[in-house]
Amino acid sequence: MKPTLVSAFIYDEKHYQSLDFYIKQGSKLLSLDFNKVIFIDEKVYHHFENHVNENNYLIKVREQDMYLYEFIDNLENNIIGNPDKDTNKFFAIMCNKTEWIKQAIEMNHFNTEYYTWVDFGIFKIFNEHLTIENLNKKYDAIRIGSIWDINNTNFENLEKEICWYFAGGVFGGHKRHLLFFANAMKYETMKFIKQKNYLLWEVNLWYMIYQKYASIFSIYKCNHDISIINNY
């Protein structure tokens, strides 16, 4: 059986992309011939409910359901990034990817052993040469794309600037390793905000986890383009 695709969309009126943009890009994802579990903000669920069918299991969620939501207003913004985009709310959403995939695994709606996360708006970087069948591949370890050289540890500002050891938009694997990843991510994120009182990009935190648990990852080279799926 094919892996189950998992994604989520939390709507933020202040986001630099419009709702129409995400309706268009998300609809492309929802139209793929894969079993999918998609977490959709209840505020905009009605825009996507026409996609509900035997392949699409859509779940209404609220931003308040995210485990980091309660901390957002009390955290500083202490990173070097785009202040209009890289907000604590944005980081909370990005850091919740592993929680959503954990929830999908625990639901086991399609009775599968393998799961693949795909960002909801990822089609913005693709064209007609996309080899979408690659998402059928099954990996025991956590399959994840790397932009920078994963073995080059010279980046010194891991806690303040975005790092691209991992591309972020696609990852997958066997549920056993994905559950471990999700638990490690939640632990490391909570530890980080307790020590630093601010949030940062999920890919930075993922790399911190990789430094501890490299053996559970299967790395492939890609960029923020079609290679993120074609090389999967």
Wavefront OBJ file of the C-alpha trace (Angstrom):
o trace
v 0.000 0.000 0.000
v 1.166 3.533 -0.770
v 2.368 5.736 2.081
v -0.214 8.099 3.522
v 0.474 11.742 2.694
v 0.058 14.201 5.555
v -0.207 17.987 5.433
v -1.806 20.901 7.264
v -2.983 24.436 6.680
v -3.385 26.993 9.460
v -4.705 30.251 8.061
v -3.088 33.505 9.148
v -4.516 36.728 7.721
v -1.154 38.430 8.231
v 0.754 35.868 6.172
v 2.485 37.186 3.089
v 0.595 34.760 0.832
v -3.147 35.204 0.363
v -5.868 32.689 1.137
v -6.583 32.408 -2.593
v -2.978 31.358 -3.110
v -3.335 28.489 -0.631
v -6.703 27.445 -2.037
v -5.084 27.132 -5.456
v -1.885 25.393 -4.345
v -3.555 23.218 -1.730
v -6.158 22.045 -4.210
v -3.359 20.681 -6.399
v -2.086 18.633 -3.491
v -5.583 17.423 -2.619
v -6.120 16.299 -6.210
v -3.200 13.826 -6.157
v -4.057 10.140 -6.333
v -2.785 9.305 -2.854
v -4.431 8.619 0.454
v -4.119 11.831 2.437
v -4.733 13.084 5.956
v -4.964 16.873 5.888
v -5.418 19.098 8.926
v -7.345 22.218 7.900
v -7.993 25.353 9.934
v -11.679 25.350 10.837
v -11.898 29.024 9.789
v -11.311 28.116 6.140
v -12.379 24.461 6.052
v -15.381 25.258 3.865
v -13.040 26.239 1.026
v -11.687 22.676 0.863
v -14.548 20.405 1.930
v -15.460 19.708 -1.697
v -12.237 17.670 -1.846
v -13.410 15.204 0.798
v -13.564 11.714 -0.729
v -12.274 8.192 -0.111
v -8.681 9.403 -0.607
v -8.887 12.662 1.345
v -9.486 12.617 5.084
v -9.788 16.265 6.126
v -9.721 17.171 9.805
v -10.826 20.509 11.229
v -8.270 22.035 13.593
v -7.652 25.326 15.366
v -4.390 27.178 15.827
v -5.048 26.886 19.567
v -4.596 23.105 19.219
v -0.881 23.460 18.466
v 1.284 22.587 21.453
v 3.267 25.826 21.150
v 0.258 28.122 20.834
v 0.055 28.948 24.552
v 3.643 30.232 24.538
v 3.503 32.464 21.442
v 2.539 35.757 23.071
v 5.160 35.487 25.810
v 8.120 34.577 23.614
v 10.636 37.091 22.333
v 11.542 37.349 18.668
v 15.285 36.968 18.805
v 16.285 35.690 15.379
v 17.893 37.246 12.309
v 15.197 36.888 9.674
v 12.233 38.475 7.936
v 10.141 40.160 10.675
v 7.018 40.101 8.487
v 7.245 36.344 7.931
v 9.375 34.814 10.676
v 7.023 35.375 13.580
v 6.567 33.143 16.603
v 3.190 32.057 15.244
v 4.809 31.041 11.959
v 7.474 29.091 13.842
v 4.818 27.402 15.986
v 3.089 26.179 12.822
v 6.324 24.943 11.253
v 7.348 23.159 14.444
v 3.983 21.389 14.543
v 4.599 19.403 11.343
v 5.940 16.442 13.270
v 2.994 16.607 15.683
v 0.515 16.447 12.814
v 2.252 13.463 11.301
v 2.236 11.832 14.753
v -1.514 12.430 15.012
v -2.047 10.928 11.549
v -0.042 7.853 12.532
v -2.029 7.413 15.730
v -5.319 7.738 13.816
v -4.121 5.217 11.216
v -7.111 6.108 9.050
v -5.763 4.304 5.963
v -4.049 1.451 7.840
v -0.526 2.155 6.563
v 2.947 1.700 7.996
v 4.594 4.528 6.029
v 3.822 8.248 5.997
v 5.092 11.237 4.044
v 4.768 14.881 5.021
v 4.258 17.377 2.162
v 3.879 21.122 2.794
v 0.396 22.304 1.847
v 1.600 25.026 -0.537
v 4.524 23.114 -2.002
v 3.209 23.187 -5.571
v 4.321 26.812 -5.855
v 7.854 25.557 -6.653
v 6.910 22.884 -9.206
v 6.322 22.659 -12.942
v 5.129 20.054 -15.419
v 8.242 17.862 -14.985
v 7.308 16.741 -11.486
v 7.746 12.993 -10.872
v 5.039 12.719 -8.235
v 5.253 8.903 -8.236
v 8.393 9.228 -6.124
v 6.123 9.829 -3.143
v 5.186 6.135 -3.432
v 8.640 5.183 -2.179
v 8.903 3.640 1.267
v 11.837 4.228 3.575
v 12.360 2.692 6.974
v 14.526 5.611 8.146
v 13.408 9.228 7.985
v 13.878 10.247 4.368
v 14.593 13.972 4.199
v 16.180 16.349 1.702
v 19.342 18.300 2.455
v 20.362 21.520 0.705
v 23.625 22.263 2.501
v 26.351 19.686 2.995
v 25.058 17.771 5.993
v 28.630 16.966 7.050
v 29.766 20.597 7.027
v 29.265 21.813 10.590
v 30.900 25.225 10.124
v 27.605 27.130 10.389
v 27.980 28.977 13.685
v 24.637 30.724 14.114
v 22.281 27.763 14.373
v 20.270 29.449 17.114
v 19.709 32.767 15.320
v 19.766 32.375 11.511
v 17.972 29.922 9.269
v 20.046 26.931 8.246
v 19.311 24.809 5.201
v 20.811 21.485 6.158
v 17.222 20.317 5.628
v 14.833 21.672 2.997
v 11.808 21.202 5.243
v 8.931 20.707 2.802
v 8.992 16.925 2.438
v 9.973 14.109 4.768
v 8.735 10.604 5.406
v 9.456 7.104 6.545
v 8.229 4.243 8.677
v 5.880 5.229 11.471
v 8.244 3.902 14.139
v 10.986 6.376 13.246
v 8.539 9.194 12.567
v 7.040 8.817 16.042
v 10.526 8.953 17.535
v 11.254 12.059 15.462
v 8.039 13.743 16.605
v 8.740 13.037 20.266
v 12.340 14.227 19.947
v 11.192 17.389 18.155
v 8.681 18.276 20.845
v 11.243 17.628 23.582
v 13.998 19.680 21.908
v 11.629 22.542 21.050
v 10.253 22.796 24.567
v 13.765 22.657 25.995
v 14.897 25.391 23.613
v 12.109 27.846 24.467
v 12.553 27.248 28.191
v 16.261 28.057 27.895
v 16.083 30.839 25.271
v 12.530 32.218 25.481
v 12.161 32.430 21.712
v 11.357 30.152 18.791
v 13.081 29.494 15.497
v 12.747 27.554 12.249
v 11.804 23.906 12.432
v 14.700 22.972 10.126
v 17.193 24.364 12.645
v 15.691 22.241 15.389
v 15.615 19.226 13.080
v 19.334 19.611 12.506
v 19.923 19.714 16.261
v 18.075 16.396 16.445
v 20.078 15.018 13.525
v 23.297 15.814 15.391
v 22.127 13.473 18.158
v 20.354 10.784 16.145
v 21.904 10.760 12.670
v 21.404 7.003 12.264
v 17.606 7.311 11.982
v 17.839 9.631 8.948
v 18.185 8.843 5.247
v 19.527 11.983 3.534
v 19.166 12.973 -0.105
v 20.332 16.092 -1.939
v 17.790 18.609 -3.135
v 16.922 22.287 -3.270
v 13.758 24.363 -2.953
v 12.637 23.245 -6.372
v 11.361 20.136 -8.115
v 14.303 18.098 -6.798
v 12.696 17.975 -3.345
v 10.328 15.325 -4.725
v 12.178 14.065 -7.798
v 15.137 13.023 -5.636
v 13.025 11.641 -2.796
l 1 2 3 4 5 6 7 8 9 10 11 12 13 14 15 16 17 18 19 20 21 22 23 24 25 26 27 28 29 30 31 32 33 34 35 36 37 38 39 40 41 42 43 44 45 46 47 48 49 50 51 52 53 54 55 56 57 58 59 60 61 62 63 64 65 66 67 68 69 70 71 72 73 74 75 76 77 78 79 80 81 82 83 84 85 86 87 88 89 90 91 92 93 94 95 96 97 98 99 100 101 102 103 104 105 106 107 108 109 110 111 112 113 114 115 116 117 118 119 120 121 122 123 124 125 126 127 128 129 130 131 132 133 134 135 136 137 138 139 140 141 142 143 144 145 146 147 148 149 150 151 152 153 154 155 156 157 158 159 160 161 162 163 164 165 166 167 168 169 170 171 172 173 174 175 176 177 178 179 180 181 182 183 184 185 186 187 188 189 190 191 192 193 194 195 196 197 198 199 200 201 202 203 204 205 206 207 208 209 210 211 212 213 214 215 216 217 218 219 220 221 222 223 224 225 226 227 228 229 230 231 232
